[in-house]
Amino acid sequence: MVKVAIMGYGTVGSGVYEIIRDNNFDYEALNPIGVKYILDIRDFPDHPQKELFTKNFDDILNDGEVYCVVEAMGGLHPAYEFTKALLENGKNVVTSNKELVATYGPELLQIAKDKNVNYLFEASVGGGIPIIKPMCSSLMSNKIQKIIGILNGTTNFILTEMIEKNKDFSEALSDAQKNGYAERDPSADVEGHDACRKLAILSSLAWSEYVDYKDIDTEGITKITLDDVKYADKFGYVIKLIGYSEKNDKVFARVSPMFVSKNYPLSGVCGVFNAIVVKGNYLGTSMFYGRGAGKFPTASAVVADVIDSVRHIGAKKQYLEWKPAAEGYIKPANEGVFRFFVRSQSQKEQIESLFGNVEFADGIKDGETGFITDLMTEKEFLDKANILNVNSFIRVLEA
Amino acid sequence: MVKVAIMGYGTVGSGVYEIIRDNNFDYEALNPIGVKYILDIRDFPDHPQKELFTKNFDDILNDGEVYCVVEAMGGLHPAYEFTKALLENGKNVVTSNKELVATYGPELLQIAKDKNVNYLFEASVGGGIPIIKPMCSSLMSNKIQKIIGILNGTTNFILTEMIEKNKDFSEALSDAQKNGYAERDPSADVEGHDACRKLAILSSLAWSEYVDYKDIDTEGITKITLDDVKYADKFGYVIKLIGYSEKNDKVFARVSPMFVSKNYPLSGVCGVFNAIVVKGNYLGTSMFYGRGAGKFPTASAVVADVIDSVRHIGAKKQYLEWKPAAEGYIKPANEGVFRFFVRSQSQKEQIESLFGNVEFADGIKDGETGFITDLMTEKEFLDKANILNVNSFIRVLEA
């Protein structure tokens, strides 16, 4: 039996424990998997296997029998120090910690390579949706051109409630909190930070150069109003929080609310579901859809990674490498090319003299008109918009 | 350089050749891949690498330098004999030939296991969509409960044209043929045989026991009319050709046109696109979407399998096993449980006395009413339907 340790007995960690304990999955390994330690600073005196618990990280680090460690602690510290020490000690590490992967990915992957162990993080993006592994295997025969994702279930739930039930942002947020889909402090979700880290991980994977999440222009959904939702509908769109990245010579990446055409498959992704579109030069458009969060979806992705690391005992490990990005690898935000939906109090004549023949939508808000521009760089758009009386704008997704 | 042979220089085979030749993909192997032979009975005198062509299978079989062979010949014979000989000779084989996999899968997989080589067939289902590999890896921590797929692009194109453009079946079929989406003899697609073979492969993979495609009750779309499309719309559904399988104690599998709720993600899969929903006990619903056919999508999946086999040179191969199914493993078709959409000329009173309070839709066709039953076994339904004056019926997908 292959021995595994779990660090952090919260939602994901306990889900991993339960899946392995119940062994209720379709994997008949030559080497079955068993949990030897659970690390947590809290006490679990009523746990049926309380003998597994330890508060001493060294128990895990120094136990030669522990082959794979699940890091489900979350946060950067001490998750980073623990992960690094484990990899350096030749142990495989599996994590759902997107913050850690997005921040220390290049260093931790390099250590894993040097030590011929796995550092696997399928559960860090899209919860239970298989996306990391397909990108590193099934899509390898393609040059990936674009990644377009609904990467955060909380914001997608809120936007879906706004679109389908006509709730305003704060009411929808409050309902998300009541349903357990949003934290009491929802800023990591609603400000787009969570989606940003996931987009950074996907972009680093797609092109093997590290995309630092701090370099990704990120905008949340807190300013989206029901009037925006109505304008979108009138033009044939829905509003989604989109993580978008593409590579030509450089990588362009951004997280922001976008108008998504009702004909585009991502428009139908509702509630807490996530979906990621990957465009490859040969494959064209593919999409991966499923539950982006939740105890068992996420834990099942962690356990799949554990199985993966166990499958290759004694073999040379497949490794990932995120090279440091060259200077200027990330395109500046204002070079992004979009069509823009604009709400303005200016006269239509002035709008058309600046933006040409655009389609207008009226009657949503008094004294205001909505229109969608042609494709242009963000810089060009902002220069023109500066001349107008602009209330707000939202980018339109070019799929 | 790892040497590869391609058998069959049709659409898929030539796509594989071009992708490998152009090496325009994101795989930097320690071992780059090169084509050493192309087997085809035809002559290609103007081909820039005509020295690669051979008509003699033994050239490939007996060349110790050939590590992996792509079988893109299609059909059962001689693809079966060639594949068997290659595997027995210790060569890895990659194929897009769903007919061969669905028919001889158990035997060929057993030989591959015995010889420690790969027999890989990602491209046999869903074209370029990664589905086989995720089912065999990322979803291994789940017990798969259901597979629901739009597995055939030709029929999905035809149904989409009927739904969106109000064309009748024969006009939509003729347009599919004009666009190159349907063969001159379209029966393999429109009668559901192609979807049936793919469903058999997915079901065999999901539960590791061989599901013979001949045991899957299969119905095509040739009888679907525009009136059916209108009824579906009135009840909140669209009609899709669905491959459905589930496992409780036994496996139940069938291919037929079904009413799919407009709220269900598969309803938005249009045109030649394919999508496969997999339900796992931990993951819940996940969906894989993309181009189910076409030269480069399919060839890119083949090349991904080639890369996969090359990655593990010298290592113990991961193998798949399809055990022979026990007697009675497949549930009889009439034990399937569905709701049924029925078109009938009987009186509503008679319908309700048989089926209880059902929802009716009228006004589509004179002297006829449409209704949807509660959940019942197909046997129970047919017994009741026999009493009525039933024009036709369509199953309703229970997702």
Interface residues (C-beta under 8 A of the other chain):
Chain A: G15 I19 N24 F25 D26 Y27 E122 G128 I129 P130 K133 P134 S137 S138 L139 M140 S141 N142 K143 I144 A206 W207 S208 P265 G268 V269 A275 G280 N281 Y282 L283 G284 T285 S286 M287 F288 Y289 G290 R291 G294 F296 P297 A299 S300 A301 V302 V303 A304 V306 I307 D308 R311 H312 A315 K316 Q318
Chain B: G15 I19 N24 F25 D26 Y27 E122 G128 I129 P130 K133 P134 S137 S138 L139 M140 S141 N142 K143 I144 A206 W207 S208 P265 G268 V269 A275 G280 N281 Y282 L283 G284 T285 S286 M287 F288 Y289 G290 R291 G294 F296 P297 A299 S300 A301 V302 V303 A304 V306 I307 D308 R311 H312 A315 K316 Q318
